[in-house]
Amino acid sequence: MLIKTINGKTPQIPADCFVAENATIVGDVVFGELCSVWFNAVIRGDVNYIKIGNKVNVQDGAIIHCTYQKYPTIIGNNVSIGHNAMVHGCVIHDNVLIGMGAIVMDNCVVESNSIIAAGAVVIQNTVVTSGSIWAGVPAKKVKELSESDFSGEVERIANNYVLYSSWYKVEPED
């Protein structure tokens, strides 16, 4: 893993987090507890800050960045950022799934209990309302989620990634 200080800012990663060997985390990045950053993921807090809540998983190849002098990136708790997704200069609230290959652009807000579908492109300045699924290019609201639709699915995925990361923390037996 590459954990790099830049402009006097060093990533803050609790000991209970997992960071894959070839993940890159740079600059002003602060993690909550029980997070995981998977293979080839890049989190670059070089031009603004990135704050990541508890039980956030940043899956393989995902990129998190921010916008110089404009937009930090703030991510809540129980958030899954899917494989090869890009999250840039936006706010993502709690219990959110960003699907594989999705892009969330500058100054977007993704409210709690929402899903961004795989491959969706959420264009700049969009507000994704709580309890909805957004899909397409550009992304549009395609469905309201009832509590039974949502019923812990996003939290289940976040919990699974805590489990998966525990497999990588096991010390080999002598």
C-alpha positions as CSV (number, residue, x, y, z in Angstrom):
1,M,0.0,0.0,0.0
2,L,1.1,3.5,-0.6
3,I,0.2,5.9,2.3
4,K,1.7,9.2,1.3
5,T,2.0,12.5,3.2
6,I,1.5,15.6,0.9
7,N,1.5,19.3,1.9
8,G,2.0,18.2,5.5
9,K,-1.2,16.1,5.6
10,T,-0.9,12.4,6.4
11,P,-3.9,10.0,6.0
12,Q,-5.4,9.0,9.3
13,I,-6.4,5.3,9.2
14,P,-7.5,3.4,12.4
15,A,-5.8,0.1,13.1
16,D,-9.0,-1.8,12.6
17,C,-9.2,-0.8,8.9
18,F,-7.9,-2.9,6.1
19,V,-5.9,-1.4,3.2
20,A,-4.9,-3.7,0.4
21,E,-1.2,-3.9,-0.5
22,N,-1.6,-2.0,-3.8
23,A,-4.1,0.6,-2.7
24,T,-3.1,4.3,-2.6
25,I,-4.1,6.8,0.0
26,V,-2.7,10.3,-0.2
27,G,-2.9,13.5,1.9
28,D,-5.8,14.8,3.9
29,V,-7.9,11.7,4.3
30,V,-9.5,10.7,7.6
31,F,-11.2,7.3,8.1
32,G,-13.7,6.1,10.6
33,E,-13.6,2.6,12.2
34,L,-13.9,-0.8,10.3
35,C,-13.3,0.6,6.8
36,S,-11.7,-1.3,4.0
37,V,-9.8,-0.1,0.9
38,W,-9.4,-2.8,-1.7
39,F,-7.0,-3.6,-4.5
40,N,-6.0,-0.8,-6.9
41,A,-8.3,1.7,-5.1
42,V,-7.0,5.3,-5.0
43,I,-8.1,7.9,-2.4
44,R,-6.5,11.2,-3.1
45,G,-6.8,14.0,-0.6
46,D,-4.2,16.2,-2.2
47,V,-6.2,19.2,-3.4
48,N,-8.9,19.2,-0.6
49,Y,-9.9,16.9,2.2
50,I,-11.7,13.6,2.3
51,K,-13.6,12.4,5.4
52,I,-14.8,8.8,5.5
53,G,-17.2,7.4,8.1
54,N,-17.4,4.0,9.8
55,K,-17.9,0.7,7.9
56,V,-17.1,2.2,4.5
57,N,-15.7,-0.1,1.8
58,V,-13.9,1.2,-1.2
59,Q,-13.9,-1.7,-3.6
60,D,-11.3,-2.7,-6.2
61,G,-10.3,0.0,-8.6
62,A,-12.5,2.7,-7.1
63,I,-11.3,6.3,-7.0
64,I,-12.2,9.0,-4.5
65,H,-11.0,12.5,-5.1
66,C,-12.0,16.1,-4.4
67,T,-12.0,19.5,-6.1
68,Y,-9.2,22.0,-5.5
69,Q,-10.5,25.0,-3.5
70,K,-14.1,24.0,-4.0
71,Y,-15.4,20.6,-2.9
72,P,-14.1,18.2,-0.4
73,T,-15.5,14.6,-0.4
74,I,-17.5,13.5,2.7
75,I,-18.7,10.0,3.0
76,G,-21.0,8.8,5.8
77,N,-21.3,5.4,7.6
78,N,-22.2,2.1,6.1
79,V,-21.3,3.1,2.5
80,S,-20.2,0.7,-0.2
81,I,-18.4,2.2,-3.2
82,G,-18.4,-0.5,-5.8
83,H,-15.7,-1.8,-8.0
84,N,-14.3,0.9,-10.4
85,A,-16.7,3.6,-9.2
86,M,-15.6,7.2,-9.0
87,V,-16.6,9.6,-6.3
88,H,-15.5,13.2,-6.8
89,G,-16.0,16.3,-4.6
90,C,-19.4,15.3,-3.3
91,V,-21.3,14.4,-0.1
92,I,-22.6,10.8,0.4
93,H,-24.7,10.3,3.5
94,D,-25.2,7.1,5.6
95,N,-26.4,3.7,4.2
96,V,-25.6,4.3,0.6
97,L,-24.6,1.9,-2.2
98,I,-22.6,3.4,-5.1
99,G,-22.8,0.7,-7.8
100,M,-19.9,-0.7,-9.8
101,G,-18.6,1.7,-12.4
102,A,-20.8,4.5,-11.2
103,I,-19.6,8.1,-11.2
104,V,-20.8,10.8,-8.7
105,M,-19.5,14.2,-9.7
106,D,-18.7,17.5,-8.0
107,N,-21.1,19.1,-5.6
108,C,-23.6,16.2,-5.6
109,V,-25.4,15.1,-2.5
110,V,-26.5,11.5,-2.1
111,E,-28.9,11.4,0.8
112,S,-29.2,8.4,3.2
113,N,-30.7,5.0,2.3
114,S,-30.1,5.5,-1.5
115,I,-28.6,3.4,-4.3
116,I,-26.7,4.7,-7.3
117,A,-27.0,1.9,-9.9
118,A,-24.0,0.3,-11.6
119,G,-22.7,2.5,-14.4
120,A,-24.8,5.5,-13.5
121,V,-23.4,9.0,-14.0
122,V,-24.7,11.4,-11.4
123,I,-23.9,14.8,-12.9
124,Q,-22.6,17.9,-11.1
125,N,-24.9,19.6,-8.5
126,T,-27.5,16.7,-8.4
127,V,-29.3,15.9,-5.1
128,V,-30.2,12.2,-4.8
129,T,-33.2,12.1,-2.5
130,S,-33.3,9.7,0.5
131,G,-34.8,6.3,-0.2
132,S,-34.4,6.3,-4.0
133,I,-32.5,4.4,-6.7
134,W,-30.9,6.5,-9.5
135,A,-29.7,4.9,-12.7
136,G,-28.6,5.8,-16.3
137,V,-26.5,8.4,-18.1
138,P,-27.1,11.0,-16.9
139,A,-28.6,9.4,-13.8
140,K,-32.3,9.9,-13.0
141,K,-34.5,8.7,-10.2
142,V,-36.0,5.3,-11.3
143,K,-37.6,4.1,-8.1
144,E,-38.5,5.0,-4.6
145,L,-37.3,2.5,-2.1
146,S,-39.7,1.3,0.6
147,E,-38.3,0.2,3.9
148,S,-38.9,-3.4,2.9
149,D,-37.0,-2.9,-0.4
150,F,-34.1,-1.4,1.5
151,S,-34.4,-3.6,4.6
152,G,-30.8,-3.6,5.5
153,E,-29.3,-4.6,2.1
154,V,-26.8,-1.7,2.1
155,E,-25.9,-2.4,5.8
156,R,-25.5,-6.1,4.9
157,I,-23.0,-5.3,2.2
158,A,-21.1,-3.0,4.5
159,N,-21.0,-5.8,7.2
160,N,-19.9,-8.3,4.6
161,Y,-16.9,-6.2,3.7
162,V,-15.9,-6.0,7.4
163,L,-16.0,-9.8,7.3
164,Y,-14.0,-10.1,4.0
165,S,-11.3,-7.8,5.3
166,S,-10.9,-9.9,8.4
167,W,-9.8,-12.8,6.2
168,Y,-6.9,-10.7,5.0
169,K,-5.8,-9.7,8.5
170,V,-5.3,-13.3,9.7
171,E,-1.7,-14.0,10.5
172,P,-0.3,-17.2,8.9
173,E,0.3,-20.1,11.2
174,D,3.8,-21.2,11.8
